Each structure stands twice: as structure tokens, then as C-alpha cells.
């Protein structure tokens, strides 16, 4: 009998280990299959299984609970700006940034097969996608209707059979939901790119020798005059390049929280000194992650150099 119990216990442990291993190979994203976040998961983490979540909160929760090992979270777009609520969710989630990925966003105007342009009255998609394709919407005289996400709008159209409605979504969404591409690559700007961060329940910091490295952190300044100026002084005096700084106010509108990205590793002496000075002038400071810079940044830098040379 004890041997039988031991065997059952061992089998149970093996099943638990298998489930945990399978969960760690999942990467959560917000949206339906075919969303841009889904595409980012495929490009950046091809060995992980994309795991669709209804909301960003659900994606964060999936990683926190162990249901998924990673989350692919969009934070900025070159046309539409920052993604709403993400920077409020990141500090509250206790997750860590372990990488970044840049996705060139290519929007398609999708319709039910056989639909003609004159049939259309409205176009629906995520508010950011609508904002990135204003020119076509205006040219076709369509009413813009916001949806939860791009792929979700595509799925809804496929189910509705409504030929008066088009959606803005990806080619992958067209393939998944059996829709037709009426207009291809309709985004207003050819530089339309979304930056994603890859998040995990545990930190996975890059080593100093992995340069170029990005360090991301959040901090809250003291409610005193010139608080931000004093907090930022260390980065200027130590020659640390800050590539992103955004502010968020609390419910009282008295205290501001900031999210920042800098170039360099906390073990680099200039970065260490700058962070020490920042810590002195702030109420709170939390490093969200130290990770390798995306190759996309190097490509952008090369393009700028080429443009400066030819100018």
C-alpha cells in the first residue's frame, strides 16, 4: 500500500512539473488570435505558445499566476503614442521587463468576401488602428467605430455577415477569420511601429557585457519645488542618455510618478552614480528591468547617421 501511494504521489508530481513546464512556454498577449500582439509573440518568441487574453489585466494576471511564463505588452506606437493604462498596470503588477521587440505595423482593410467599396458605411477596429489610418477612412467617407482590438473586430465581422462594415486588422487576421483584403497597407505613415516589452514574473537581467543594454525604472518624486530637475541632474552630470521619460499623476494630482528608459547597465559606474542620486531625491524607485537593446534601435541609429551624412 505505501508503495502504491508513493507511485501515485510521484505521478502527481510529474504531472505538476509537466503542467508548470507547459505554462512557462506560453506567452500571454491582449487580444484575439491575429492581433498585432499575436504577431509580435510569433516574431520575438517563436518557441513560446501565444496565449490570448481578453484584457491587459488578464495578460498580467496570467504571468503572475504562472498560467503563462511571459507576456507581450505594447507600450508605444510611433503614430498613436503611448498605449493607455499600461504604465499604470506595470508598477502594480510586480512583473519585470526582460526584453523588447519592435513590430512594423501594417494595417489592412478587411471585408467579407465579395464586398464592394460602395457597400461600406463604417469601419471598426481598435482606437489606435483607427487613428493610424485616418486618411483612408476619410477618403472613403466611412464612419469610424472603436472596438476592443483589431482581431476581435475581424472575428465579429466574420460572424455578423455585415457587408456594410469593414475592419482594420492584420493579414493574419484575414487568414484566420476568412476575410478579404480590400486595401493593403493602409496605415498613414510608413514608419508605423509599435514597441513591445516582454514581461516575466522573475527578473532576468542582462549582463553588463551584453551591451547595448536598456534599464527601465519607475520613480516618484518628492512634492517639493524643482523635484524632477534635481532628480534628473545625475543623469546629465554622469553622461547617461535617457531615451524615454513619461509622467503620471496620482488621484490627488499632487504627486507625479515617472517611467524612464536609459541606456546602460546599473553596474556601469555612470549609471550607478546617476541612480544613486535619483534615489536621494525621490520617494520611491523601482527598477523594472535590465535587458538587451533591440537590434531595431541600432538600425534606426544607422539610418539617422546616413540621413545626417546626406543632408
C-alpha positions in Angstrom: 0.0 0.0 0.0 2.7 2.5 0.9 4.4 1.7 -2.5 1.1 2.4 -4.3 0.7 5.7 -2.5 4.3 6.7 -3.3 3.7 5.8 -7.0 0.6 7.9 -7.1 2.4 10.8 -5.4 5.2 10.6 -7.9 2.8 10.6 -10.8 1.1 13.6 -9.4 4.4 15.5 -9.0 5.3 14.6 -12.6 2.0 15.9 -13.9 2.5 19.1 -11.9 6.0 19.5 -13.3 4.7 18.9 -16.8 1.9 21.5 -16.4 4.4 24.1 -15.0 6.8 23.5 -17.9 4.0 23.8 -20.4 2.8 27.1 -18.8 6.3 28.5 -18.8 6.4 28.0 -22.6 3.3 30.2 -23.1 3.4 33.9 -23.8 0.3 35.9 -23.0 -1.0 38.8 -25.1 -4.1 41.0 -25.1 -6.5 40.4 -28.0 -7.8 37.7 -30.2 -5.7 35.4 -32.5 -4.4 37.5 -35.4 -3.9 40.7 -33.3 -0.6 42.7 -33.7 0.4 41.5 -30.3 -0.1 37.9 -31.5 2.3 38.7 -34.4 4.8 40.2 -32.0 4.8 37.0 -30.0 5.5 34.9 -33.1 8.3 37.1 -34.2 10.0 37.7 -30.8 9.4 34.3 -29.1 8.9 31.7 -31.7 9.4 28.8 -29.3 6.6 30.0 -27.0 2.9 29.3 -27.5 0.9 32.5 -27.9 -1.8 32.7 -25.2 -4.7 35.1 -25.9 -6.2 37.2 -23.1 -9.2 39.4 -23.2 -7.6 42.4 -21.4 -4.2 43.7 -20.5 -5.1 42.9 -16.9 -5.7 39.3 -17.8 -2.3 39.1 -19.6 -0.5 40.4 -16.5 -2.5 38.1 -14.2 -1.7 35.1 -16.4 2.0 35.6 -15.8 1.6 36.4 -12.1 -0.4 33.2 -11.6 2.0 31.0 -13.6 -0.5 30.3 -16.3 1.9 31.8 -18.7 5.7 32.3 -18.5 5.9 35.6 -20.3 3.6 38.5 -21.5 4.0 40.6 -24.7 2.8 44.1 -23.8 2.7 47.1 -26.2 3.7 50.4 -24.7 4.3 52.9 -27.5 3.5 53.5 -31.2 5.2 56.0 -33.4 1.9 57.3 -34.7 -0.6 56.9 -31.9 1.7 57.5 -28.9 1.7 55.6 -25.7 -0.7 52.7 -25.0 -3.3 53.8 -22.4 -3.1 52.3 -18.9 0.0 50.2 -19.5 2.3 52.3 -17.3 -0.3 52.2 -14.5 -0.5 48.4 -14.8 3.2 47.7 -14.9 4.1 49.0 -11.4 1.1 47.4 -9.9 1.8 44.0 -11.4 5.2 43.3 -9.8 6.3 41.8 -13.1 9.7 42.6 -14.7 10.8 43.6 -18.2 13.1 41.1 -19.7 13.2 42.2 -23.3 11.8 44.5 -26.0 10.5 44.0 -29.5 9.6 46.4 -32.3 6.8 45.5 -34.7 6.3 47.2 -38.0 2.6 47.6 -38.1 0.9 47.0 -41.4 -2.9 47.6 -41.4 -5.2 46.0 -44.0 -8.8 47.0 -44.7 -10.7 43.7 -44.4 -14.2 42.9 -45.6 -16.4 39.9 -46.2 -15.6 38.1 -49.4 -17.4 39.7 -52.4 -18.0 43.1 -50.6 -17.6 46.2 -52.9 -16.4 49.6 -51.8 -19.8 51.1 -52.3 -21.3 48.7 -49.9 -19.3 50.1 -47.0 -20.7 52.6 -44.5 -18.4 52.2 -41.5 -15.0 50.8 -40.4 -14.3 49.3 -37.0 -11.1 48.5 -35.2 -9.0 49.3 -32.1 -8.9 53.0 -31.4 -5.1 53.1 -32.2 -5.6 51.4 -35.5 -8.3 53.8 -36.5 -6.1 56.7 -35.5 -3.3 55.3 -37.7 -5.5 55.0 -40.8 -7.4 58.3 -40.7 -6.5 59.2 -44.3 -8.2 56.1 -45.9 -11.2 56.4 -43.6 -11.7 60.0 -44.6 -11.2 59.3 -48.3 -13.8 56.5 -48.3 -16.2 58.5 -46.2 -16.5 55.8 -43.6 -17.8 56.2 -40.0 -15.0 55.1 -37.6 -16.3 52.8 -34.8 -13.9 51.8 -32.0 -13.6 48.1 -31.0 -11.7 46.4 -28.2 -9.0 45.1 -30.5 -8.2 44.6 -34.2 -8.5 40.9 -34.4 -11.6 40.9 -32.3 -13.3 43.2 -34.7 -12.3 40.9 -37.6 -13.8 37.9 -35.7 -17.0 39.8 -35.1 -17.3 40.8 -38.7 -16.9 37.2 -39.9 -19.7 36.2 -37.6 -22.0 39.0 -38.4 -22.2 38.8 -42.2 -22.5 42.6 -42.3 -21.3 43.8 -45.8 -21.7 47.5 -44.7 -18.8 47.2 -42.3 -15.1 46.8 -42.8 -12.4 46.3 -40.2 -8.8 47.4 -39.9 -6.7 44.4 -38.9 -3.7 42.3 -40.0 -3.2 39.8 -42.9 -3.1 37.1 -40.3 -6.5 38.1 -39.0 -7.8 37.9 -42.6 -6.4 34.3 -42.9 -7.8 33.2 -39.5 -11.3 34.6 -40.0 -11.8 34.1 -43.7 -11.9 37.8 -44.7 -10.8 39.5 -47.9 -8.2 42.3 -48.1 -9.9 45.2 -49.9 -7.0 47.7 -49.3 -3.5 46.6 -48.3 -1.0 48.5 -46.1 -3.4 51.4 -45.4 -1.5 53.0 -42.5 -0.9 56.7 -42.8 2.8 56.6 -42.1 5.3 54.1 -43.4 7.2 54.2 -40.1 4.2 52.9 -38.1 5.9 50.8 -35.5 4.9 49.6 -32.0 7.3 48.9 -29.2 6.5 45.9 -27.0 8.1 44.9 -23.8 8.4 41.2 -22.7 7.5 40.7 -19.1 8.1 37.9 -16.6 7.3 37.1 -13.0 11.1 36.9 -12.3 13.9 39.3 -13.3 16.2 38.1 -16.0 18.7 40.9 -16.1 21.2 41.2 -18.9 24.9 41.2 -18.0 27.0 44.4 -18.4 28.9 42.8 -21.3 25.6 42.3 -23.2 25.7 46.0 -24.2 23.9 47.8 -25.6 21.6 47.5 -22.6 18.4 49.3 -21.6 17.5 49.9 -17.9 13.8 50.7 -17.2 12.6 52.1 -13.9 9.7 53.9 -12.2 10.1 56.6 -9.5 8.0 59.1 -7.5 9.5 62.5 -6.8 9.1 64.4 -3.6 6.5 67.1 -3.6 8.9 70.0 -3.5 9.9 72.7 -6.0 12.2 71.6 -8.8 12.0 67.9 -7.6 12.3 66.5 -11.1 15.1 68.8 -12.1 17.1 67.7 -9.1 16.3 64.0 -9.7 17.4 64.2 -13.3 20.6 66.0 -12.6 22.7 62.9 -12.0 22.0 61.6 -15.5 23.3 64.8 -17.1 26.4 65.1 -14.9 27.3 61.4 -15.5 26.6 61.4 -19.2 23.8 58.8 -19.1 21.4 59.1 -22.1 17.7 59.0 -21.1 15.7 57.8 -24.1 12.2 57.9 -22.5 10.5 59.8 -19.7 6.8 59.9 -19.1 4.8 61.2 -16.1 1.6 60.0 -14.4 -0.2 61.8 -11.6 -1.9 60.2 -8.7 -5.5 60.6 -7.7 -4.8 63.8 -5.8 -2.9 65.4 -8.7 -0.2 66.4 -6.2 2.4 63.6 -6.7 3.8 62.5 -10.1 5.1 59.1 -10.9 7.6 58.7 -13.8 8.6 55.9 -16.1 12.0 56.1 -17.7 14.3 54.2 -20.0 18.0 54.8 -20.0 21.0 53.4 -22.0 23.4 51.5 -19.8 23.6 48.9 -17.1 23.2 49.6 -13.3 26.7 48.1 -12.8 28.2 50.7 -15.1 29.7 53.4 -12.9 27.9 56.4 -14.6 24.6 54.6 -14.4 25.2 53.6 -10.8 26.0 57.1 -9.7 23.0 58.6 -11.6 20.6 56.1 -9.9 22.1 56.8 -6.5 21.5 60.5 -7.0 18.0 59.8 -8.3 17.2 57.7 -5.2 18.3 60.5 -3.0 15.8 62.9 -4.5 12.8 60.6 -4.8 10.2 59.0 -2.5 10.4 55.6 -4.3 12.5 54.0 -7.0 12.0 50.6 -8.6 14.0 49.1 -11.4 11.6 47.2 -13.8 14.2 45.5 -15.8 17.7 45.5 -17.4 17.6 44.0 -20.8 19.4 43.9 -24.2 18.5 46.7 -26.5 16.6 45.6 -29.6 18.6 45.4 -32.9 15.9 47.7 -34.3 17.4 50.6 -32.3 20.8 50.1 -34.0 19.1 50.1 -37.4 17.4 53.4 -36.6 20.7 54.9 -35.4 22.3 53.9 -38.7 19.5 55.4 -40.7 19.8 58.7 -38.8 23.6 58.8 -39.4 23.0 58.2 -43.2 20.4 60.9 -43.3 22.7 63.3 -41.4 25.6 62.5 -43.8 23.5 63.1 -47.0 21.8 66.2 -45.6 
